[in-house]
Amino acid sequence: MKYTVAIITISDKGSKGEREDRSGPAIKNILTADFEVNQMTIVPDQVDIISNTIKKLIDELHIDLIITTGGTGLSKRDVTPEATKSIIEKELPGFAEAMRMESYKITPHGIISRGICGIRKESIIINLPGSPKAASECLTFILGALPHALSKLKGDLSDCEQP
């Protein structure tokens, strides 16, 4: 089964056309054959716009996987985790923990990311850092677990034992 994906780049400058989005395309290039990117969009660093965009993609368009990039740092305008937290039903801390842990092995700055991951309805939301390199690395760290997680979320009742 192919899972549908929407990539949301969170960037004030990108949303105004003042900066080229390099992270969204980098993320799209990493996704395996299990995933089909149906939407790519750029929105400003505003909680209501981010949360409403995610809600529309899940509630109306039934996208399986939402990947955000940007807005996970420490600046005053970085609000992606807050926007995500406001609309998820359950948090998936293991994904965020794995990304921070593996990122820290590359750079001590890896633990600065505040990105979270969670579930809304039958969809998974993943917050990635904003830089193309960090976003690509973080997605690579968790990519192998995503198809199984989505399968379980959508009702697969088979045992989870390893083959």
C-alpha positions in Angstrom: 0.0 0.0 0.0 1.2 3.5 -0.8 0.7 6.1 1.9 -0.1 9.6 0.9 2.2 12.4 2.1 2.0 16.2 2.5 5.1 18.2 3.1 4.7 21.5 4.8 7.6 23.9 4.9 7.3 26.5 7.7 9.1 29.6 6.8 8.1 33.3 6.9 10.6 34.2 4.1 9.7 31.1 2.1 5.9 31.8 2.3 6.6 35.3 0.9 8.8 34.0 -1.9 11.9 35.5 -0.4 13.7 32.2 0.1 13.8 29.1 -2.0 12.4 26.0 -0.3 15.2 23.4 -0.3 14.0 21.3 2.6 10.7 20.2 1.1 12.2 18.8 -2.1 15.0 17.2 -0.1 12.4 15.4 2.0 10.5 14.3 -1.1 13.6 12.8 -2.6 14.2 10.6 0.5 10.7 9.0 0.6 10.6 5.4 -0.5 8.2 3.6 -2.8 5.9 3.2 0.2 5.0 6.9 0.0 3.4 9.2 -2.6 3.7 13.0 -2.1 0.4 14.5 -2.9 0.9 18.0 -1.5 3.8 20.4 -0.9 3.1 23.8 0.6 4.9 26.6 2.4 3.3 28.5 5.2 4.5 31.3 7.6 5.5 30.7 11.2 2.1 31.2 12.7 0.4 28.7 15.0 -3.1 29.1 13.5 -2.0 28.8 9.9 0.2 25.8 10.6 -2.5 24.0 12.7 -5.3 24.8 10.2 -3.1 23.6 7.3 -2.4 20.3 9.0 -6.1 19.8 10.0 -7.3 20.4 6.5 -4.8 18.0 5.0 -5.9 15.3 7.5 -9.6 16.0 8.1 -10.6 16.9 4.6 -8.0 15.4 2.3 -7.3 12.3 4.4 -3.5 12.5 3.9 -1.8 9.6 5.8 1.5 11.3 6.7 2.2 15.0 7.3 5.8 16.0 7.4 6.6 19.5 8.5 10.0 21.1 8.1 11.1 24.2 10.0 9.9 26.1 13.0 11.3 23.7 15.6 14.1 25.8 17.0 14.4 28.3 19.8 13.6 31.6 18.1 10.5 33.5 19.0 8.9 32.7 15.6 9.5 28.9 15.9 6.1 27.6 16.8 5.6 24.4 14.8 5.6 22.1 17.9 3.0 24.3 19.6 0.8 24.2 16.5 1.2 20.4 16.2 0.6 19.8 19.9 -2.7 21.8 19.6 -4.2 19.4 17.1 -2.8 15.9 17.8 -4.8 13.3 19.7 -1.7 11.2 20.9 2.0 12.0 20.9 4.5 9.6 19.4 7.6 10.5 21.5 9.8 7.7 20.2 10.1 9.2 16.8 11.2 12.6 18.1 13.5 11.0 20.7 15.2 8.9 18.0 15.7 11.9 15.7 17.2 14.0 18.5 19.4 11.0 19.7 20.8 10.3 16.3 21.2 14.0 15.4 23.2 14.5 18.6 25.6 11.9 17.4 26.3 14.2 14.4 26.2 17.5 16.2 25.5 18.7 19.7 23.0 21.1 18.2 20.8 18.1 17.4 19.2 18.2 20.9 18.1 21.8 20.4 15.2 20.7 18.1 11.8 20.9 19.8 10.0 18.9 17.1 7.3 16.6 18.2 5.5 13.7 16.4 1.9 12.7 16.9 -1.3 11.2 15.7 -4.5 12.8 14.5 -7.3 10.4 13.4 -5.5 7.9 11.2 -2.6 10.1 10.2 0.9 10.7 11.6 2.5 14.1 11.9 6.3 14.4 12.0 8.1 17.7 12.8 11.5 17.9 11.1 14.1 20.7 11.5 14.3 23.4 8.8 17.7 22.9 7.3 17.7 20.5 4.3 20.6 18.5 5.8 19.0 18.1 9.2 15.5 17.4 7.8 16.9 14.7 5.5 19.0 13.1 8.2 16.1 13.1 10.7 13.7 11.6 8.2 16.2 8.9 7.4 16.5 7.9 11.0 12.8 7.1 11.3 11.7 6.2 7.8 11.9 2.5 8.3 9.4 2.6 11.1 6.8 4.8 9.4 5.1 2.2 7.1 4.5 -0.2 10.1 3.3 2.6 12.3 0.8 3.8 9.6 -0.4 0.2 9.0 -1.1 -0.3 12.7 -2.8 3.1 13.0 -5.1 2.2 10.1 -6.2 -1.0 11.8 -3.7 -3.8 10.9 -4.3 -6.4 13.7 -1.4 -8.7 12.8 1.3 -9.5 15.3 4.2 -7.0 15.5 6.9 -9.6 15.7 9.9 -9.3 13.6 10.2 -11.6 10.5 
